[in-house]
Amino acid sequence: MRDRLVRAIDYFAPVEMMGDQSNLMKIRTFILLHLIGPAMGHSVILFLWYASPVLTWQFWVIEASVISFWLVPILVKLTQSLILPATFSVCLLVFLSLFGSFFYGGISSPFMPWFLIALLLGFFYLADHPAMVITGVVVQLIVFVIARLYVGDFISLLPLSSMTSVNLISIIAAIAYTTLLSIYYETVMRDSGALETATRAQRIQAEALREAMRKAELASRQKSIFLAKISHELRTPLNAVIGYSEMLRDELASESINKQRALDLERINAAGRHLLALVTDVLDLPSIEARRLEVSIKEVNVSELLTDVTATAGPLIAKKHNRLVVQVVNDPGVIETDPLKLRQAILNLLSNAAKFTSHGVITLKMMTKGYEASRRLIVEVRDTGIGMSQESLGRIFKDFSQAERDTTQKFGGTGLGLVLTERFCNMIGGTIHVESQLGEGSVFTIDIPCKAVVG
């Protein structure tokens, strides 16, 4: 039953008010009062029907006025607003109370309490338009006073003694009507209090969030300062270790008696280089994220860069008995890009392939596609190593992650090499793509413009 009543009321409600709970309750209360209000008013009309010896035109005016209140919900539906229907309702109720009082009992009329309800209704639903309420009431009061002065005494169509019971009925109906308004007002105030409490809580949370952001920014700045300092402190001794180990290794390599020491120095040198590479990866990543790593576009001879890269990566590839195959489909000639970023990206891919391939083949393939300004350099690194599952492909370009869960334990590394490679490629306007199958190797493809445009 309740759901049917709510659906009936909502049929008349404006669409734009349906989304706001406070406005929805307001319009529902307004429509409900205008559906049940005329029914309560007809209790007085029925009394007049039975008490009046003759049904005069005044009775029919009052009856038509009471019935007209049922048109108010329809007016809300048509106008999709509360202003005009509420104004009409207030003016009609003022007219009904004054007109009924003029002909049925004067100041003691059962219609007089309706005048107070009209004022309450007006200021309740038209609080933002008080001038409309005041104007409508004042105009009708002036007409009422003029009529009273012109006619003289009030015209009494029924004796006052016969209207005692109907006055009680009218007062009870007025109390019921105002009670509904009071219930709505209490609900609105409760909701308003809850909203204010929620707003204060949200304001406190926002302040806490701002403080947390301030502390996070401070921590980030301190981290950057720390990394800048630690970069020098770590790289300097590591370069010294690597340099001195190379010098001692070269001196001892010619003496057969010191071959074991030379081998030990080679291991120290390899460990130092590996550690330096890990430190470099860890320290370069924050610089890229903070956009402190600059891009320097220069003319690059691709053949010379390729020779340099293969010479650098060659020993690392041969360490696990792998064979490096270089394929140049068409000579790219000279391109414009950042040579350091491109060199590091290719070296990272070759190093990655060498790490996960043993007794296999690593192929470095280079070609160009397109013409003129749209010409692009394609670098492909293919290996016959352990490969990756399809599930693992989604993780390899994430910070500090590797394809398989146990890869770090088996092969070492920070998991930053491919992350840096992707970001180097992005910095020079390119992309990197990977295809792989578990147990069958991987293919990494770098695609960059031959004439880089850096934003």
C-alpha positions in Angstrom: 0.0 0.0 0.0 2.8 2.4 1.0 4.7 1.7 -2.3 1.6 2.4 -4.4 1.0 5.7 -2.6 4.7 6.7 -3.1 4.5 5.8 -6.8 1.3 7.8 -7.1 2.9 10.8 -5.5 6.1 10.5 -7.5 4.0 10.6 -10.7 3.5 14.3 -10.1 7.0 15.1 -8.9 9.3 17.1 -11.1 12.1 15.0 -12.7 15.0 17.3 -11.6 13.9 16.9 -8.0 14.0 13.1 -8.0 17.8 13.0 -7.6 18.0 15.1 -4.5 16.7 13.4 -1.4 15.9 16.6 0.5 14.0 18.1 -2.5 12.3 14.8 -3.2 10.9 14.7 0.4 9.8 18.3 0.1 7.9 17.8 -3.1 6.4 14.5 -1.8 5.1 16.2 1.3 3.6 19.1 -0.8 1.8 16.7 -3.1 0.6 14.5 -0.3 -0.8 17.5 1.6 -2.7 18.6 -1.5 -4.1 15.1 -2.0 -5.4 14.6 1.6 -6.0 18.3 2.4 -9.1 18.7 0.3 -10.5 15.5 1.8 -10.1 16.9 5.2 -11.6 20.2 4.0 -14.7 18.3 2.8 -15.5 17.5 6.4 -16.5 21.1 6.8 -18.2 21.1 3.4 -20.4 18.1 4.4 -21.4 19.9 7.6 -22.5 22.9 5.6 -24.4 20.6 3.2 -26.5 19.1 6.0 -26.8 22.3 8.1 -27.8 24.7 5.3 -31.5 25.0 4.6 -30.7 26.2 1.1 -27.4 25.7 -0.9 -26.6 29.2 -1.9 -24.0 30.3 -4.5 -21.6 31.0 -1.6 -21.6 27.3 -0.8 -20.8 26.3 -4.3 -17.9 28.8 -4.5 -16.5 27.2 -1.4 -17.0 23.7 -2.7 -15.3 24.6 -6.1 -12.4 26.2 -4.2 -11.8 23.1 -2.1 -12.0 20.8 -5.1 -9.5 23.1 -6.9 -6.8 22.0 -4.4 -6.7 18.7 -6.2 -5.5 20.5 -9.3 -2.3 21.6 -7.6 -0.4 18.2 -8.1 -1.4 18.3 -11.8 -0.1 21.9 -11.9 3.2 20.6 -10.4 3.4 17.9 -13.1 2.7 20.5 -15.9 5.1 23.2 -14.7 7.8 20.8 -13.3 8.3 23.4 -10.6 7.0 24.2 -7.1 6.8 28.0 -7.3 3.6 28.5 -9.3 1.7 25.6 -7.7 2.6 26.8 -4.2 1.7 30.4 -5.0 -1.7 29.2 -6.4 -2.3 27.0 -3.3 -1.5 29.8 -0.8 -3.7 32.4 -2.6 -6.5 29.9 -3.0 -6.4 29.0 0.7 -6.3 32.6 1.8 -9.3 33.3 -0.4 -11.2 30.3 0.9 -10.5 31.3 4.6 -11.5 34.9 4.1 -14.5 34.2 1.8 -15.8 31.4 4.1 -15.3 33.6 7.2 -17.2 36.4 5.6 -20.4 34.4 5.0 -20.1 31.7 7.7 -19.4 33.1 11.1 -17.0 35.9 10.7 -14.0 35.7 13.1 -15.5 32.6 14.7 -15.9 30.8 11.4 -14.5 27.3 10.9 -12.7 28.6 7.9 -10.5 31.1 9.9 -7.9 28.5 11.0 -7.2 27.9 7.3 -5.8 31.4 7.1 -3.0 30.5 9.5 -2.3 27.3 7.5 -2.1 29.4 4.3 0.6 31.6 5.9 2.5 28.6 7.2 2.3 26.8 3.9 3.4 29.9 2.0 6.5 30.6 4.0 7.4 26.9 4.3 7.4 26.2 0.5 8.1 29.7 -0.8 10.9 30.7 1.7 13.0 32.0 -1.2 10.1 34.0 -2.6 8.5 35.7 0.4 7.3 38.7 -1.6 5.0 36.5 -3.6 3.4 35.2 -0.4 3.1 38.6 1.2 1.7 40.2 -2.0 -1.0 37.6 -2.4 -2.1 37.7 1.2 -2.1 41.6 1.4 -4.1 42.0 -1.8 -6.8 39.6 -0.6 -6.9 41.2 2.9 -7.4 44.6 1.4 -10.3 43.3 -0.7 -11.7 41.6 2.4 -11.5 44.8 4.5 -13.1 46.9 1.7 -15.9 44.3 1.4 -16.4 44.4 5.2 -16.6 48.2 5.3 -18.9 48.3 2.3 -21.4 45.6 3.5 -21.1 46.3 7.2 -21.7 43.4 9.5 -20.7 39.9 8.4 -23.3 38.0 6.5 -24.2 34.8 8.5 -25.8 32.1 6.4 -25.8 29.8 9.4 -26.3 30.7 13.1 -23.1 30.6 15.2 -24.6 28.2 17.7 -24.9 25.5 15.0 -21.2 25.7 14.1 -19.6 24.7 17.4 -19.0 21.1 16.3 -17.8 22.1 12.8 -15.3 24.5 14.4 -13.9 21.6 16.4 -13.7 19.5 13.2 -11.9 22.3 11.4 -9.4 22.8 14.2 -8.6 19.1 14.3 -8.1 19.1 10.5 -5.8 22.1 10.8 -3.8 20.4 13.5 -3.4 17.3 11.4 -2.3 19.3 8.5 0.3 21.3 10.5 1.5 18.1 12.1 2.4 16.7 8.7 4.4 19.9 8.0 6.1 19.6 11.4 7.1 16.0 10.7 8.6 17.0 7.4 10.5 19.9 9.0 11.9 17.7 11.8 13.1 15.2 9.2 14.7 17.9 7.1 16.5 19.3 10.2 17.7 15.8 11.2 19.0 15.2 7.7 20.6 18.7 7.7 22.4 17.9 11.0 23.6 14.6 9.6 24.9 16.4 6.5 26.6 19.0 8.6 28.3 16.3 10.7 29.4 14.4 7.5 30.7 17.7 6.1 32.8 18.4 9.2 34.2 14.8 9.1 35.0 15.3 5.4 36.7 18.6 6.1 38.8 16.9 8.8 39.7 14.1 6.4 40.7 16.6 3.7 42.9 18.4 6.2 44.5 15.1 7.2 45.0 14.3 3.5 46.7 17.6 2.8 49.0 17.1 5.8 49.8 13.6 4.5 50.5 15.0 1.0 52.8 17.6 2.5 54.7 15.0 4.4 54.9 12.8 1.3 56.3 15.7 -0.8 58.8 16.4 2.0 59.8 12.7 2.1 60.1 12.7 -1.7 62.4 15.7 -1.7 64.5 14.2 1.1 64.7 10.9 -0.9 65.9 12.8 -4.0 68.6 14.5 -2.0 69.6 11.2 -0.5 69.8 9.5 -3.9 71.8 12.4 -5.4 74.3 12.0 -2.6 74.4 8.3 -2.5 74.8 8.2 -6.3 78.3 9.8 -5.9 79.2 7.9 -2.8 78.4 4.5 -4.3 79.6 5.0 -7.9 83.0 6.5 -7.0 84.3 3.5 -4.9 82.7 1.0 -7.3 84.5 2.5 -10.3 87.7 2.5 -8.3 87.3 -1.2 -7.4 86.6 -2.0 -11.1 89.5 0.0 -12.4 92.1 -1.4 -9.9 90.9 -4.9 -10.4 91.3 -4.5 -14.2 94.9 -3.1 -13.7 95.9 -6.0 -11.4 94.3 -8.6 -13.6 96.2 -7.3 -16.7 99.5 -7.4 -14.7 98.9 -10.9 -13.4 97.5 -12.4 -16.6 100.9 -12.7 -18.3 102.4 -14.7 -15.4 101.3 -18.3 -15.3 101.9 -18.7 -11.6 99.4 -16.0 -10.9 96.6 -17.3 -13.1 94.4 -18.2 -10.1 94.8 -14.7 -8.7 94.0 -13.3 -12.1 90.8 -15.4 -12.2 89.9 -14.1 -8.7 90.4 -10.5 -9.9 88.2 -11.3 -12.9 85.5 -12.4 -10.5 85.9 -9.2 -8.4 85.8 -7.1 -11.6 82.6 -8.9 -12.8 81.0 -8.6 -9.4 81.9 -4.9 -9.3 80.4 -4.2 -12.7 77.3 -6.1 -11.8 76.8 -4.1 -8.7 77.5 -0.9 -10.5 74.8 -1.8 -13.1 72.3 -2.5 -10.3 73.1 0.8 -8.5 72.8 2.7 -11.8 69.4 1.2 -12.5 68.1 2.0 -9.1 69.4 5.6 -9.2 68.3 6.3 -12.8 64.7 5.4 -12.3 63.8 8.3 -9.8 65.5 10.7 -12.2 63.3 9.6 -15.1 60.1 9.8 -12.9 61.0 13.3 -11.7 61.8 14.3 -15.3 65.3 15.3 -14.2 67.0 13.1 -16.8 67.3 15.3 -20.0 67.0 14.2 -23.6 69.8 15.3 -25.9 69.0 14.9 -29.6 72.0 14.4 -31.8 72.9 13.0 -35.2 73.8 9.3 -34.7 75.5 6.9 -37.1 73.6 3.7 -36.4 76.4 1.4 -37.8 78.9 2.9 -35.4 76.4 2.7 -32.5 75.8 -1.0 -33.4 79.5 -1.8 -33.4 79.9 -0.2 -30.0 76.9 -2.0 -28.6 77.9 -5.5 -29.8 81.5 -4.9 -28.6 80.2 -4.0 -25.1 77.7 -6.8 -24.9 79.8 -9.5 -26.6 81.7 -10.7 -23.5 78.5 -10.9 -21.5 76.7 -12.9 -24.2 79.7 -15.3 -24.6 79.9 -15.8 -20.8 77.0 -18.4 -21.0 78.3 -19.8 -24.2 75.8 -18.0 -26.4 76.3 -16.8 -29.9 75.5 -13.3 -31.1 74.1 -12.9 -34.6 73.8 -9.4 -36.0 71.4 -8.7 -39.0 71.2 -5.3 -40.7 68.3 -5.5 -43.2 68.9 -2.0 -44.6 71.5 0.4 -43.4 69.7 3.1 -41.4 72.6 5.6 -42.0 72.4 8.6 -39.8 69.4 9.3 -37.6 68.5 12.1 -35.1 67.9 10.8 -31.5 69.5 10.6 -28.1 72.5 8.2 -28.6 72.9 7.4 -24.9 69.2 6.5 -24.4 69.2 4.3 -27.5 72.5 2.7 -26.7 71.4 1.9 -23.1 68.0 0.5 -24.3 69.7 -1.9 -26.7 72.3 -2.9 -24.2 69.6 -3.6 -21.6 67.8 -5.9 -24.0 71.0 -7.7 -25.0 72.0 -8.0 -21.3 68.5 -9.3 -20.5 68.7 -11.9 -23.3 72.2 -13.0 -22.2 71.0 -13.4 -18.6 68.2 -15.7 -19.5 69.8 -17.7 -22.3 72.4 -20.4 -22.0 74.1 -22.2 -25.0 71.8 -20.5 -27.3 71.5 -17.8 -30.0 70.9 -14.1 -29.5 69.9 -12.2 -32.6 70.2 -8.4 -33.0 68.2 -7.3 -36.0 68.0 -3.7 -37.3 66.0 -2.1 -40.1 64.1 1.0 -41.1 60.5 1.4 -42.2 58.7 4.2 -43.9 60.1 7.2 -45.8 61.1 10.8 -45.2 59.7 12.3 -42.0 57.8 9.1 -41.2 60.9 6.9 -41.3 61.3 4.7 -38.2 64.1 2.6 -36.8 63.2 -1.0 -35.8 65.6 -2.8 -33.4 64.7 -6.4 -32.7 66.4 -8.6 -30.0 65.5 -12.3 -30.2 66.8 -15.0 -27.9 66.3 -18.7 -27.4 66.2 -18.5 -23.7 63.7 -19.5 -21.0 60.9 -17.3 -22.4 57.8 -16.1 -20.5 54.2 -17.2 -20.0 51.4 -15.0 -21.2 50.5 -14.1 -17.6 54.1 -13.0 -16.9 54.2 -10.6 -19.9 52.0 -8.1 -18.0 54.5 -7.8 -15.2 57.9 -7.3 -16.9 57.5 -3.5 -17.4 56.6 -2.8 -13.7 59.1 -1.5 -11.2 61.2 -4.1 -9.3 59.3 -7.1 -10.9 60.4 -10.0 -13.1 58.4 -12.3 -15.2 58.5 -15.4 -13.0 58.3 -15.3 -9.2 61.6 -17.2 -8.7 63.6 -15.4 -11.4 65.4 -13.2 -8.9 66.7 -16.1 -6.9 67.9 -18.0 -10.0 69.3 -15.1 -12.2 69.6 -12.1 -9.9 68.9 -8.5 -10.8 66.5 -5.8 -9.6 63.9 -6.1 -12.3 64.5 -2.5 -13.4 66.3 -3.1 -16.7 63.2 -3.5 -18.8 61.4 -0.7 -16.9 64.3 1.7 -17.8 64.3 0.5 -21.4 60.7 1.2 -21.8 61.0 4.7 -20.4 64.2 5.4 -22.4 62.2 4.5 -25.5 59.3 6.7 -24.5 61.6 9.6 -23.8 62.8 9.6 -27.4 59.3 9.1 -28.9 59.4 5.4 -29.3 57.8 2.2 -28.0 58.8 -1.3 -27.0 56.9 -4.5 -27.6 57.5 -8.0 -26.5 56.4 -11.5 -27.7 57.3 -14.6 -25.8 56.5 -18.2 -25.1 57.6 -20.1 -22.1 60.5 -22.3 -22.9 60.9 -21.0 -26.5 62.6 -17.6 -26.0 61.5 -14.0 -26.4 61.5 -11.2 -29.0 61.8 -7.6 -27.9 61.1 -4.9 -30.5 62.1 -1.2 -30.2 60.3 1.2 -32.6 61.6 4.8 -32.6 61.4 7.7 -35.1 64.5 8.3 -37.1 64.0 12.0 -36.4 63.0 12.2 -32.7 60.5 14.8 -31.6 60.7 15.3 -27.8 57.8 17.1 -26.1 
